[in-house]
């Protein structure tokens, strides 16, 4: 009996999700988070902060779909480590925006680089298979741009950044 297109799509989606989530949970970005005393929630917060556009904390909480108190906790930890700073909105001083510092930009770049390193299992596929897979994936709609705004792609080369240093930014 032939399977429906929806059933096959479900199989593909489960295989993609399983592979991605399992590899993602072992990625180098988690070691960086542990080293910095941060959580995956901090990674998500850093990923939605546009390096060129500070955002109000309420907007960030909405983007992350979390409670404002959770956002405050995440921002407090990032601020304690020097990765973000609170600023007043010029048009309304009661509204606090969150901006990346130079150290925050460097950490964000470093995390982004590590997150988007292909797992060795994927690299092990032959070039023809990888090209065909890329070709098919490019047919899907583009991402909404919620995460990692301000960048078209992940950094192509590893950033040379150590905690407390201020690298030249791209």
Buried (B, 14 or more C-beta within 10 A) or exposed (E): EEEEEEEEEEEEEEEEEEEEEEBEEEBBBBEBBEEBEBBEBBBBBBBBBBBEEBBBBEBBBEBBEBEEEBBEBBBEBBBEBBBBBEBEEEEEEEBBBBBBBBBBBBBBBBBBBBBBBEBEEBEEEEEEEBEEEEEEEEEEEEEEEEBBBEBEEBBEEEBEBEEEEEBEEE
